[in-house]
Amino acid sequence: MKREEIEKLREAVSCAAVLEQAGFAVDMKESTRRAVKYRRGAEIIIVTHEGRGWFDPLSDAKGDVFALACLLEHLGFSEAVGRVGDLIGYKAAPVLWKKSPSKVVPADILARWQGRRLPATGSGAWRYLCWSRAVPISILRSAIAQGIVREGPFGSMWAAHTDSAGLVVGWEERGPDWRRFSTGGSKVLFRLGAQDAVRLCVTEAAIDAMSLGAVEDLRDDSLYLSTGGGWSPKTEAALVDLLARPGAELVCATDANGQGDAFARRLQALAVQVNRPCLRLRPPADDWNEVLQVRKKGEMKTREEDERGRAACRISVDRIKGGYARLKPALDPADGDAGGPEGVMKD
């Protein structure tokens, strides 16, 4: 096929069409207009450039529609051209966005961050983290003291990503019905704990970093990190910078699923690259926040059982007291007919 024909084919068939035919589906919660996330089980592909480009966030793979066909079906380039050609005229299902694109230029990242309040007792972010996500109050207070959480809109919370100088460059946004990253921000690392620590625990979300910190009671030698579910050159550079510390070790505390395992392998490869020790810390549930949720349910169940036990004891005591009250007149020594055995035996 001539070069001109290949270029026309590249323009005629989108990466979305190839993915849809291969069984991938759009993850609306984690997609933006510029980067649409497709999932197939643990596999993830991000489609960019209005459907003409793509990349794998868990590896270095990226390219055009032909490279995508090669990756998904293990084809050579000529076979991939033929497979893409079969999709001419196929239209992928349109992605329906809830809002029209914003034409407002995002304000300065740091100014937007500083314009939000710190969480306070009973505030929206406080209720979401402590009540809905079971994050202990002590952990939230530590995050507040470090200045890495803020009140988001509509009961959500913001968790800061900072660079090596400690400047806020973006934030994870999480709420009851909200999940995204700051518009115009950069994913680097969310950092909770001892800033000079050498035990570096990497999770996929800020709430998981807080949750692992709660499980481990914020170890003094540990820094609890989140990549925000992504892997950018800035994230990798930040991790390499942290691993350069004498005695540093990497702890892969990613989710206990296919995606988390793939992420852990990438972290392990980075540790090998910089010659640092690395271990896999796999949560006993799907993720570290679910561990807290299960623990909270267990504590609530225990409290309910204790309350039922105390209530049963009170009922038993009341019954005993009632029985004693009924017996008391017959046993009262002040009664002349019941002063002793002889009195009891009288007619």
Secondary structure as a PSIPRED ss2 file (coil, helix, strand):
# PSIPRED VFORMAT (PSIPRED V4.0)

   1 M C   1.000  0.000  0.000
   2 K C   1.000  0.000  0.000
   3 R H   0.000  1.000  0.000
   4 E H   0.000  1.000  0.000
   5 E H   0.000  1.000  0.000
   6 I H   0.000  1.000  0.000
   7 E H   0.000  1.000  0.000
   8 K H   0.000  1.000  0.000
   9 L H   0.000  1.000  0.000
  10 R H   0.000  1.000  0.000
  11 E H   0.000  1.000  0.000
  12 A H   0.000  1.000  0.000
  13 V C   1.000  0.000  0.000
  14 S C   1.000  0.000  0.000
  15 C H   0.000  1.000  0.000
  16 A H   0.000  1.000  0.000
  17 A H   0.000  1.000  0.000
  18 V H   0.000  1.000  0.000
  19 L H   0.000  1.000  0.000
  20 E H   0.000  1.000  0.000
  21 Q H   0.000  1.000  0.000
  22 A C   1.000  0.000  0.000
  23 G C   1.000  0.000  0.000
  24 F C   1.000  0.000  0.000
  25 A E   0.000  0.000  1.000
  26 V E   0.000  0.000  1.000
  27 D C   1.000  0.000  0.000
  28 M H   0.000  1.000  0.000
  29 K H   0.000  1.000  0.000
  30 E H   0.000  1.000  0.000
  31 S C   1.000  0.000  0.000
  32 T C   1.000  0.000  0.000
  33 R C   1.000  0.000  0.000
  34 R C   1.000  0.000  0.000
  35 A C   1.000  0.000  0.000
  36 V E   0.000  0.000  1.000
  37 K E   0.000  0.000  1.000
  38 Y E   0.000  0.000  1.000
  39 R E   0.000  0.000  1.000
  40 R E   0.000  0.000  1.000
  41 G C   1.000  0.000  0.000
  42 A C   1.000  0.000  0.000
  43 E E   0.000  0.000  1.000
  44 I E   0.000  0.000  1.000
  45 I E   0.000  0.000  1.000
  46 I E   0.000  0.000  1.000
  47 V E   0.000  0.000  1.000
  48 T E   0.000  0.000  1.000
  49 H H   0.000  1.000  0.000
  50 E H   0.000  1.000  0.000
  51 G H   0.000  1.000  0.000
  52 R C   1.000  0.000  0.000
  53 G E   0.000  0.000  1.000
  54 W E   0.000  0.000  1.000
  55 F E   0.000  0.000  1.000
  56 D C   1.000  0.000  0.000
  57 P C   1.000  0.000  0.000
  58 L C   1.000  0.000  0.000
  59 S C   1.000  0.000  0.000
  60 D C   1.000  0.000  0.000
  61 A C   1.000  0.000  0.000
  62 K E   0.000  0.000  1.000
  63 G E   0.000  0.000  1.000
  64 D C   1.000  0.000  0.000
  65 V H   0.000  1.000  0.000
  66 F H   0.000  1.000  0.000
  67 A H   0.000  1.000  0.000
  68 L H   0.000  1.000  0.000
  69 A H   0.000  1.000  0.000
  70 C H   0.000  1.000  0.000
  71 L H   0.000  1.000  0.000
  72 L H   0.000  1.000  0.000
  73 E H   0.000  1.000  0.000
  74 H C   1.000  0.000  0.000
  75 L C   1.000  0.000  0.000
  76 G C   1.000  0.000  0.000
  77 F H   0.000  1.000  0.000
  78 S H   0.000  1.000  0.000
  79 E H   0.000  1.000  0.000
  80 A H   0.000  1.000  0.000
  81 V H   0.000  1.000  0.000
  82 G H   0.000  1.000  0.000
  83 R H   0.000  1.000  0.000
  84 V H   0.000  1.000  0.000
  85 G H   0.000  1.000  0.000
  86 D C   1.000  0.000  0.000
  87 L C   1.000  0.000  0.000
  88 I C   1.000  0.000  0.000
  89 G C   1.000  0.000  0.000
  90 Y C   1.000  0.000  0.000
  91 K C   1.000  0.000  0.000
  92 A C   1.000  0.000  0.000
  93 A C   1.000  0.000  0.000
  94 P C   1.000  0.000  0.000
  95 V C   1.000  0.000  0.000
  96 L C   1.000  0.000  0.000
  97 W C   1.000  0.000  0.000
  98 K C   1.000  0.000  0.000
  99 K C   1.000  0.000  0.000
 100 S C   1.000  0.000  0.000
 101 P C   1.000  0.000  0.000
 102 S C   1.000  0.000  0.000
 103 K C   1.000  0.000  0.000
 104 V C   1.000  0.000  0.000
 105 V C   1.000  0.000  0.000
 106 P C   1.000  0.000  0.000
 107 A C   1.000  0.000  0.000
 108 D C   1.000  0.000  0.000
 109 I H   0.000  1.000  0.000
 110 L H   0.000  1.000  0.000
 111 A H   0.000  1.000  0.000
 112 R H   0.000  1.000  0.000
 113 W H   0.000  1.000  0.000
 114 Q H   0.000  1.000  0.000
 115 G C   1.000  0.000  0.000
 116 R C   1.000  0.000  0.000
 117 R C   1.000  0.000  0.000
 118 L C   1.000  0.000  0.000
 119 P C   1.000  0.000  0.000
 120 A C   1.000  0.000  0.000
 121 T C   1.000  0.000  0.000
 122 G C   1.000  0.000  0.000
 123 S C   1.000  0.000  0.000
 124 G H   0.000  1.000  0.000
 125 A H   0.000  1.000  0.000
 126 W H   0.000  1.000  0.000
 127 R H   0.000  1.000  0.000
 128 Y H   0.000  1.000  0.000
 129 L H   0.000  1.000  0.000
 130 C H   0.000  1.000  0.000
 131 W H   0.000  1.000  0.000
 132 S H   0.000  1.000  0.000
 133 R C   1.000  0.000  0.000
 134 A C   1.000  0.000  0.000
 135 V C   1.000  0.000  0.000
 136 P C   1.000  0.000  0.000
 137 I H   0.000  1.000  0.000
 138 S H   0.000  1.000  0.000
 139 I H   0.000  1.000  0.000
 140 L H   0.000  1.000  0.000
 141 R H   0.000  1.000  0.000
 142 S H   0.000  1.000  0.000
 143 A H   0.000  1.000  0.000
 144 I H   0.000  1.000  0.000
 145 A H   0.000  1.000  0.000
 146 Q C   1.000  0.000  0.000
 147 G C   1.000  0.000  0.000
 148 I C   1.000  0.000  0.000
 149 V E   0.000  0.000  1.000
 150 R E   0.000  0.000  1.000
 151 E E   0.000  0.000  1.000
 152 G C   1.000  0.000  0.000
 153 P H   0.000  1.000  0.000
 154 F H   0.000  1.000  0.000
 155 G H   0.000  1.000  0.000
 156 S C   1.000  0.000  0.000
 157 M E   0.000  0.000  1.000
 158 W E   0.000  0.000  1.000
 159 A E   0.000  0.000  1.000
 160 A E   0.000  0.000  1.000
 161 H E   0.000  0.000  1.000
 162 T E   0.000  0.000  1.000
 163 D C   1.000  0.000  0.000
 164 S C   1.000  0.000  0.000
 165 A C   1.000  0.000  0.000
 166 G C   1.000  0.000  0.000
 167 L C   1.000  0.000  0.000
 168 V E   0.000  0.000  1.000
 169 V E   0.000  0.000  1.000
 170 G E   0.000  0.000  1.000
 171 W E   0.000  0.000  1.000
 172 E E   0.000  0.000  1.000
 173 E E   0.000  0.000  1.000
 174 R E   0.000  0.000  1.000
 175 G E   0.000  0.000  1.000
 176 P C   1.000  0.000  0.000
 177 D C   1.000  0.000  0.000
 178 W E   0.000  0.000  1.000
 179 R E   0.000  0.000  1.000
 180 R E   0.000  0.000  1.000
 181 F E   0.000  0.000  1.000
 182 S C   1.000  0.000  0.000
 183 T C   1.000  0.000  0.000
 184 G C   1.000  0.000  0.000
 185 G C   1.000  0.000  0.000
 186 S C   1.000  0.000  0.000
 187 K C   1.000  0.000  0.000
 188 V C   1.000  0.000  0.000
 189 L E   0.000  0.000  1.000
 190 F E   0.000  0.000  1.000
 191 R E   0.000  0.000  1.000
 192 L E   0.000  0.000  1.000
 193 G E   0.000  0.000  1.000
 194 A C   1.000  0.000  0.000
 195 Q C   1.000  0.000  0.000
 196 D C   1.000  0.000  0.000
 197 A C   1.000  0.000  0.000
 198 V C   1.000  0.000  0.000
 199 R E   0.000  0.000  1.000
 200 L E   0.000  0.000  1.000
 201 C E   0.000  0.000  1.000
 202 V E   0.000  0.000  1.000
 203 T E   0.000  0.000  1.000
 204 E C   1.000  0.000  0.000
 205 A C   1.000  0.000  0.000
 206 A H   0.000  1.000  0.000
 207 I H   0.000  1.000  0.000
 208 D H   0.000  1.000  0.000
 209 A H   0.000  1.000  0.000
 210 M H   0.000  1.000  0.000
 211 S H   0.000  1.000  0.000
 212 L H   0.000  1.000  0.000
 213 G H   0.000  1.000  0.000
 214 A H   0.000  1.000  0.000
 215 V H   0.000  1.000  0.000
 216 E C   1.000  0.000  0.000
 217 D C   1.000  0.000  0.000
 218 L C   1.000  0.000  0.000
 219 R C   1.000  0.000  0.000
 220 D C   1.000  0.000  0.000
 221 D C   1.000  0.000  0.000
 222 S E   0.000  0.000  1.000
 223 L E   0.000  0.000  1.000
 224 Y E   0.000  0.000  1.000
 225 L E   0.000  0.000  1.000
 226 S E   0.000  0.000  1.000
 227 T C   1.000  0.000  0.000
 228 G C   1.000  0.000  0.000
 229 G C   1.000  0.000  0.000
 230 G C   1.000  0.000  0.000
 231 W C   1.000  0.000  0.000
 232 S C   1.000  0.000  0.000
 233 P H   0.000  1.000  0.000
 234 K H   0.000  1.000  0.000
 235 T H   0.000  1.000  0.000
 236 E H   0.000  1.000  0.000
 237 A H   0.000  1.000  0.000
 238 A H   0.000  1.000  0.000
 239 L H   0.000  1.000  0.000
 240 V H   0.000  1.000  0.000
 241 D H   0.000  1.000  0.000
 242 L H   0.000  1.000  0.000
 243 L H   0.000  1.000  0.000
 244 A C   1.000  0.000  0.000
 245 R C   1.000  0.000  0.000
 246 P C   1.000  0.000  0.000
 247 G C   1.000  0.000  0.000
 248 A C   1.000  0.000  0.000
 249 E E   0.000  0.000  1.000
 250 L E   0.000  0.000  1.000
 251 V E   0.000  0.000  1.000
 252 C E   0.000  0.000  1.000
 253 A C   1.000  0.000  0.000
 254 T C   1.000  0.000  0.000
 255 D C   1.000  0.000  0.000
 256 A C   1.000  0.000  0.000
 257 N C   1.000  0.000  0.000
 258 G H   0.000  1.000  0.000
 259 Q H   0.000  1.000  0.000
 260 G H   0.000  1.000  0.000
 261 D H   0.000  1.000  0.000
 262 A H   0.000  1.000  0.000
 263 F H   0.000  1.000  0.000
 264 A H   0.000  1.000  0.000
 265 R H   0.000  1.000  0.000
 266 R H   0.000  1.000  0.000
 267 L H   0.000  1.000  0.000
 268 Q H   0.000  1.000  0.000
 269 A H   0.000  1.000  0.000
 270 L H   0.000  1.000  0.000
 271 A H   0.000  1.000  0.000
 272 V H   0.000  1.000  0.000
 273 Q H   0.000  1.000  0.000
 274 V C   1.000  0.000  0.000
 275 N C   1.000  0.000  0.000
 276 R C   1.000  0.000  0.000
 277 P C   1.000  0.000  0.000
 278 C E   0.000  0.000  1.000
 279 L E   0.000  0.000  1.000
 280 R E   0.000  0.000  1.000
 281 L C   1.000  0.000  0.000
 282 R C   1.000  0.000  0.000
 283 P C   1.000  0.000  0.000
 284 P C   1.000  0.000  0.000
 285 A C   1.000  0.000  0.000
 286 D C   1.000  0.000  0.000
 287 D C   1.000  0.000  0.000
 288 W H   0.000  1.000  0.000
 289 N H   0.000  1.000  0.000
 290 E H   0.000  1.000  0.000
 291 V H   0.000  1.000  0.000
 292 L H   0.000  1.000  0.000
 293 Q H   0.000  1.000  0.000
 294 V H   0.000  1.000  0.000
 295 R H   0.000  1.000  0.000
 296 K H   0.000  1.000  0.000
 297 K H   0.000  1.000  0.000
 298 G H   0.000  1.000  0.000
 299 E H   0.000  1.000  0.000
 300 M H   0.000  1.000  0.000
 301 K H   0.000  1.000  0.000
 302 T H   0.000  1.000  0.000
 303 R H   0.000  1.000  0.000
 304 E H   0.000  1.000  0.000
 305 E H   0.000  1.000  0.000
 306 D H   0.000  1.000  0.000
 307 E H   0.000  1.000  0.000
 308 R H   0.000  1.000  0.000
 309 G H   0.000  1.000  0.000
 310 R H   0.000  1.000  0.000
 311 A H   0.000  1.000  0.000
 312 A H   0.000  1.000  0.000
 313 C H   0.000  1.000  0.000
 314 R H   0.000  1.000  0.000
 315 I H   0.000  1.000  0.000
 316 S H   0.000  1.000  0.000
 317 V H   0.000  1.000  0.000
 318 D H   0.000  1.000  0.000
 319 R H   0.000  1.000  0.000
 320 I H   0.000  1.000  0.000
 321 K H   0.000  1.000  0.000
 322 G H   0.000  1.000  0.000
 323 G H   0.000  1.000  0.000
 324 Y H   0.000  1.000  0.000
 325 A H   0.000  1.000  0.000
 326 R H   0.000  1.000  0.000
 327 L H   0.000  1.000  0.000
 328 K H   0.000  1.000  0.000
 329 P H   0.000  1.000  0.000
 330 A H   0.000  1.000  0.000
 331 L H   0.000  1.000  0.000
 332 D C   1.000  0.000  0.000
 333 P C   1.000  0.000  0.000
 334 A C   1.000  0.000  0.000
 335 D C   1.000  0.000  0.000
 336 G H   0.000  1.000  0.000
 337 D H   0.000  1.000  0.000
 338 A H   0.000  1.000  0.000
 339 G C   1.000  0.000  0.000
 340 G C   1.000  0.000  0.000
 341 P H   0.000  1.000  0.000
 342 E H   0.000  1.000  0.000
 343 G H   0.000  1.000  0.000
 344 V H   0.000  1.000  0.000
 345 M H   0.000  1.000  0.000
 346 K C   1.000  0.000  0.000
 347 D C   1.000  0.000  0.000
